Protein backbone atom coordinates (compact mmCIF):
# COMPACT_ATOMS: atom_id res chain seq x y z
CA UNK A 1 0.00 0.00 0.00
CA UNK A 2 1.27 3.46 -0.90
CA UNK A 3 1.61 6.03 1.89
CA UNK A 4 -0.48 8.62 0.03
CA UNK A 5 -3.40 6.21 -0.34
CA UNK A 6 -3.19 5.18 3.31
CA UNK A 7 -2.96 8.80 4.45
CA UNK A 8 -6.18 9.63 2.62
CA UNK A 9 -7.90 6.73 4.38
CA UNK A 10 -7.04 7.81 7.92
CA UNK A 11 -6.36 11.54 7.59
CA UNK A 12 -9.54 12.50 9.48
CA UNK A 13 -9.07 9.87 12.19
CA UNK A 14 -7.48 11.33 15.36
CA UNK A 15 -6.69 7.77 16.45
CA UNK A 16 -7.44 4.53 14.67
CA UNK A 17 -7.16 0.79 15.06
CA UNK A 18 -6.14 -1.74 12.47
CA UNK A 19 -9.84 -2.64 12.31
CA UNK A 20 -10.45 0.52 10.30
CA UNK A 21 -8.48 -1.06 7.46
CA UNK A 22 -10.62 -4.19 7.59
CA UNK A 23 -13.76 -2.05 7.31
CA UNK A 24 -12.28 -0.54 4.14
CA UNK A 25 -11.81 -4.03 2.71
CA UNK A 26 -8.05 -4.06 3.26
CA UNK A 27 -6.41 -7.13 4.75
CA UNK A 28 -4.48 -6.12 7.85
CA UNK A 29 -2.12 -9.04 7.30
CA UNK A 30 -0.96 -7.50 4.04
CA UNK A 31 -0.22 -4.11 5.57
CA UNK A 32 1.07 -5.19 9.00
CA UNK A 33 4.69 -5.06 7.88
CA UNK A 34 4.08 -1.72 6.20
CA UNK A 35 2.60 -0.32 9.40
CA UNK A 36 5.72 -1.38 11.27
CA UNK A 37 7.88 0.38 8.69
CA UNK A 38 5.84 3.58 8.90
CA UNK A 39 6.15 3.56 12.69
CA UNK A 40 9.93 3.13 12.37
CA UNK A 41 10.03 5.93 9.79
CA UNK A 42 8.20 8.30 12.15
CA UNK A 43 5.05 8.54 10.05
CA UNK A 44 2.86 6.68 12.55
CA UNK A 45 2.79 6.51 16.34
CA UNK A 46 1.88 3.11 17.76
CA UNK A 47 0.10 3.51 21.10
CA UNK A 48 -0.31 -0.21 21.66
CA UNK A 49 -0.74 -3.26 19.46
CA UNK A 50 -3.25 -2.41 16.75
CA UNK A 51 -3.82 1.21 17.90
CA UNK A 52 -2.18 4.07 16.03
CA UNK A 53 -2.29 7.77 15.35
CA UNK A 54 -0.60 9.75 12.64
CA UNK A 55 2.69 11.40 13.56
CA UNK A 56 2.58 15.15 14.09
CA UNK A 57 3.64 16.27 10.59
CA UNK A 58 0.66 14.38 9.12
CA UNK A 59 -1.88 14.70 11.93
CA UNK A 60 -4.78 17.03 11.16
CA UNK A 61 -6.55 16.71 14.51
CA UNK A 62 -5.16 16.12 17.96
CA UNK A 63 -6.88 13.17 19.62
CA UNK A 64 -8.58 13.96 22.92
CA UNK A 65 -7.16 11.95 25.84
CA UNK A 66 -10.60 10.48 26.59
CA UNK A 67 -10.96 9.24 23.03
CA UNK A 68 -7.51 7.67 23.29
CA UNK A 69 -8.51 5.91 26.50
CA UNK A 70 -11.60 4.42 24.85
CA UNK A 71 -9.54 3.20 21.91
CA UNK A 72 -6.74 1.77 24.02
CA UNK A 73 -9.06 -0.51 25.95
CA UNK A 74 -12.22 -2.16 24.70
CA UNK A 75 -15.19 -2.30 27.09
CA UNK A 76 -14.07 0.77 29.03
CA UNK A 77 -15.30 4.25 29.84
CA UNK A 78 -13.62 7.25 31.45
CA UNK A 79 -14.55 7.56 35.12
CA UNK A 80 -13.15 8.13 38.62
CA UNK A 81 -11.10 11.33 39.12
CA UNK A 82 -10.88 12.01 35.38
CA UNK A 83 -14.65 12.10 34.92
CA UNK A 84 -15.17 14.03 38.17
CA UNK A 85 -12.69 16.66 36.97
CA UNK A 86 -14.34 16.75 33.53
CA UNK A 87 -17.72 17.43 35.16
CA UNK A 88 -16.19 20.14 37.35
CA UNK A 89 -16.70 18.31 40.66
CA UNK A 90 -13.02 18.26 41.61
CA UNK A 91 -10.07 20.42 40.45
CA UNK A 92 -8.50 19.33 37.17
CA UNK A 93 -5.21 17.95 38.42
CA UNK A 94 -5.39 14.36 37.24
CA UNK A 95 -2.00 13.39 35.67
CA UNK A 96 -3.36 10.29 33.89
CA UNK A 97 -6.70 9.37 32.35
CA UNK A 98 -8.62 7.08 34.69
CA UNK A 99 -11.10 4.57 33.27
CA UNK A 100 -12.97 1.49 34.38
CA UNK A 101 -13.26 -1.69 32.38
CA UNK A 102 -14.68 -5.18 32.55
CA UNK A 103 -11.32 -6.40 31.26
CA UNK A 104 -8.13 -6.84 33.22
CA UNK A 105 -6.75 -3.83 35.10
CA UNK A 106 -3.88 -2.11 33.36
CA UNK A 107 -1.60 0.91 33.47
CA UNK A 108 -0.26 2.19 30.15
CA UNK A 109 2.42 4.75 29.46
CA UNK A 110 2.30 5.91 25.84
CA UNK A 111 3.71 8.73 23.74
CA UNK A 112 0.29 10.35 24.08
CA UNK A 113 0.21 10.18 27.90
CA UNK A 114 -0.62 7.87 30.76
CA UNK A 115 -3.76 5.78 31.13
CA UNK A 116 -5.06 3.67 34.02
CA UNK A 117 -7.83 1.08 33.73
CA UNK A 118 -9.50 -0.31 36.85
CA UNK A 119 -11.53 -3.50 36.74
CA UNK A 120 -15.22 -3.59 37.71
CA UNK A 121 -17.67 -6.46 37.49
CA UNK A 122 -20.10 -6.47 34.58
CA UNK A 123 -23.07 -5.41 36.70
CA UNK A 124 -21.20 -2.17 37.49
CA UNK A 125 -20.53 -1.43 33.83
CA UNK A 126 -23.24 1.20 33.35
CA UNK A 127 -23.97 4.84 34.06
CA UNK A 128 -21.96 6.32 31.19
CA UNK A 129 -22.76 7.97 27.88
CA UNK A 130 -21.12 9.19 24.70
CA UNK A 131 -19.96 12.79 25.12
CA UNK A 132 -18.50 15.12 22.51
CA UNK A 133 -15.17 15.86 24.20
CA UNK A 134 -13.72 17.74 21.23
CA UNK A 135 -14.85 18.78 17.78
CA UNK A 136 -16.10 15.63 16.02
CA UNK A 137 -14.65 13.46 18.79
CA UNK A 138 -16.88 11.46 21.13
CA UNK A 139 -15.89 9.30 24.07
CA UNK A 140 -17.71 7.23 26.66
CA UNK A 141 -17.61 9.12 29.97
CA UNK A 142 -19.27 8.28 33.28
CA UNK A 143 -22.10 10.44 34.51
CA UNK A 144 -20.88 12.50 37.48
CA UNK A 145 -22.95 10.39 39.88
CA UNK A 146 -21.50 7.15 38.50
CA UNK A 147 -17.94 8.49 38.56
CA UNK A 148 -18.33 9.21 42.26
CA UNK A 149 -19.78 5.76 42.94
CA UNK A 150 -17.04 4.07 40.89
CA UNK A 151 -14.42 5.87 42.96
CA UNK A 152 -16.06 4.79 46.22
CA UNK A 153 -16.46 1.23 44.95
CA UNK A 154 -12.78 0.89 44.00
CA UNK A 155 -11.37 2.63 47.08
CA UNK A 156 -10.85 0.65 50.29
CA UNK A 157 -12.99 2.29 53.01
CA UNK A 158 -14.32 4.64 50.35
CA UNK A 159 -17.70 4.69 52.07
CA UNK A 160 -16.36 6.18 55.30
CA UNK A 161 -17.24 9.68 56.37
CA UNK A 162 -13.56 10.61 56.55
CA UNK A 163 -12.91 9.64 52.93
CA UNK A 164 -16.06 11.32 51.63
CA UNK A 165 -15.08 14.56 53.38
CA UNK A 166 -11.55 14.36 51.93
CA UNK A 167 -12.96 14.28 48.39
CA UNK A 168 -13.97 17.95 48.77
CA UNK A 169 -16.49 17.71 45.95
CA UNK A 170 -17.43 21.15 44.60
CA UNK A 171 -20.14 22.51 42.29
CA UNK A 172 -22.67 20.23 43.92
CA UNK A 173 -25.44 21.73 41.80
CA UNK A 174 -24.06 19.64 38.94
CA UNK A 175 -24.79 16.46 40.85
CA UNK A 176 -28.20 14.81 40.57
CA UNK A 177 -28.77 13.72 44.16
CA UNK A 178 -31.80 11.48 43.57
CA UNK A 179 -29.94 9.80 40.71
CA UNK A 180 -26.89 9.22 42.92
CA UNK A 181 -28.99 7.41 45.50
CA UNK A 182 -30.93 5.50 42.83
CA UNK A 183 -27.72 4.31 41.17
CA UNK A 184 -26.31 3.20 44.51
CA UNK A 185 -29.45 1.24 45.29
CA UNK A 186 -29.61 -0.36 41.85
CA UNK A 187 -26.03 -1.59 42.24
CA UNK A 188 -27.11 -3.80 45.13
CA UNK A 189 -23.88 -2.88 46.92
CA UNK A 190 -24.33 -2.09 50.64
CA UNK A 191 -21.07 -0.13 50.47
CA UNK A 192 -22.36 2.17 47.73
CA UNK A 193 -25.73 2.64 49.42
CA UNK A 194 -24.01 3.63 52.67
CA UNK A 195 -21.67 5.96 50.79
CA UNK A 196 -24.48 7.67 48.87
CA UNK A 197 -26.52 8.24 52.03
CA UNK A 198 -23.52 9.57 53.94
CA UNK A 199 -22.45 11.80 51.08
CA UNK A 200 -25.92 13.31 50.77
CA UNK A 201 -26.08 13.91 54.51
CA UNK A 202 -22.62 15.52 54.57
CA UNK A 203 -23.47 17.83 51.67
CA UNK A 204 -26.84 18.88 53.00
CA UNK A 205 -28.99 16.60 50.91
CA UNK A 206 -31.38 13.86 51.91
CA UNK A 207 -30.00 10.54 52.98
CA UNK A 208 -30.64 8.72 56.22
CA UNK A 209 -28.39 5.88 57.27
CA UNK A 210 -29.98 2.64 58.30
CA UNK A 211 -28.80 1.07 61.55
N, C-alpha and C positions, 0 to 999 in steps of 0.2 A: 504494500500500500504506500502511495506517495504521501509525503508530509502535507502538501497543500490540500489534498483531498480529505485527509484525516482532520486537518485543522478546520475545514469548513463544516465537518460533521459535529465537532464539539465546541466550536468557537463561542457559542452562547451558553455553554454549560459551566457554571462556576466550579463545580466538582462533578466527576462522573465515575461510574464503575465500568468494568469491562462488559457488563450486561447491556450497556447502551449500544455497543457494537453488534451484539446479537440481535437486538431489536431492529437494527438497520440491515439485518440479513448478512452480516459479516461474521465469519467464523473467528472466534477469539484465538483458537489454536494457531491459525495462520498468521495472526498479527502479534502474538505474544512475544516473540523474539524481537519484533520491530519496536514494541512498547519498551522493552528493556533497553534497546539501543537509544531510543529517544530520551529515556530517563538519564542514561549515561551521558548523552550529548547536552543535557540541560534544557531540553525542550519540554519535558514533562516532569512533574513532581509526583513521586509515588508516596502516598500517605500510609498505605498498608496494602497488603496483597489485593489486587483487583480494584483499588480506589486511587484515582489520580486527579490532578488538576494541572492545567497548563502552567508552564513556567511564566514568570512575570513579563518577559518581552512579548508574549503571545496572549496573555490573559486579558480579556476585555472587562470582566467583572470580578471583583474580589468576593470570594465565598464567605458568607457569614459563618462565624464559629458554630452557631447552632445547627446550621445546615450541614456543616462538616461532621458534627457529632452524630447526626442522624444517619449520614452515609457511612460513617466508620463502623457503626454497629447496627445490625438489623434488630428489629424488635426492641427499639429503645426510644425514649423521649427525654428531652431536657427537663430536669427537675432540680430539687434540693436548693442549695444556695444560688445556683445560676438562675433558676426560674424565679426565685424570690427576689433577686436583684433586678431581673428583667421587669417584673411587675411593680418594682419600686417599694417593696416591703422591707428590704434591708439595703444598706449602702452597697454600691457596685465595686466590690473589692475582691472578686473571686478570681484567683489566678488561673484556674483551669475550668473547662466546661464540665459541669456535673450532670450526669444522666442516670436513669435507671433502666434496667433491661431484664428480660426474662432469661437471657443468656448468662454465660459465666461472667463474673466480675472481672474488670480489666482496667489497667491504667496505661494510656498510650502517650508517648512523647513524639510528636511529629514536627515537621518543618513549618506546619501551620499552627502549632501550639499544643497545649496539653489537654488531655481528655480523660475523665474518670467515669467508669460505668459501674454502678452498684446493682447487685442482683436483688430482684423482688420476685415473689411467687406470682403465678399467672393471675390469681384472683385480685392482686393489687395493681395489675397492669391496666389502668383505666384513669379517667380524670384528666385527660390531655386533649389538645386539639391542634389543628394545623394553624399556624400563625404566620403572617407575612412579616418576616424579620428584617427583610431588606427588599429593595425593588426587585420584583419578580423572583423572590426567593422565599419559600415557605419551609417551615420546620415544625415538628411536633414538640409542643411545649406544654408542661403541666399547668393546669389552672392554679392560681395562687393558693387556693385551699388545699389542693392535692400536693403541691410542692411542700407545704408546711407539714402535712401528714406523712409524706414520704420521708422527710427529714427526721421526724419523731420516730417513725417506724424503724429506721436504720441506725438510730443513735441509741446506744445503751443508756438506760435511765432517761430517755428523751421525753418521757411523760411526767417527769418530776417538776414541781413548781420552780425549783432553782434553775433548771435548764430552760424552761419556758420564759422565765424572766430574763435570762442571759441572752436570749435571741434578740431582744430589743426591737421587735417588729414595729415598723412605722407605717404611716399612711393607712391606718386601719380601715378607712372608709373604702379602700379598694378590696377589702376582704368581705366575702358574702358569708356572714356568720351562720345563718340557717343551713347553707350548703356545707359549710365546714363540719357542722355537727351531723348532718345527714350522711356525708361521705364517711365519717368515722363510724357511724352506726352500721352502714351498709358493708363496711369492711369485715365486720364481725370480730374485730380485734379489741379486746378489753383495754389494751394499752392505748390504742388510738381514741377510744371513747373517753377514757379518763383524761387524756391529753387535751382533747377538744373541749371538754367541760371545764377543765382547769384554765385553759387559755382564755376561754370566753369570760370566765369569772375574773381573771386577772386583768383583762382589758375592758372590763365594765359591761360585758355582754351577758346574755343569759347562759346558764350552764350550772346545774346543781349536781354535785358529786353524790353518787350513791354510797351507802356505807360499805 
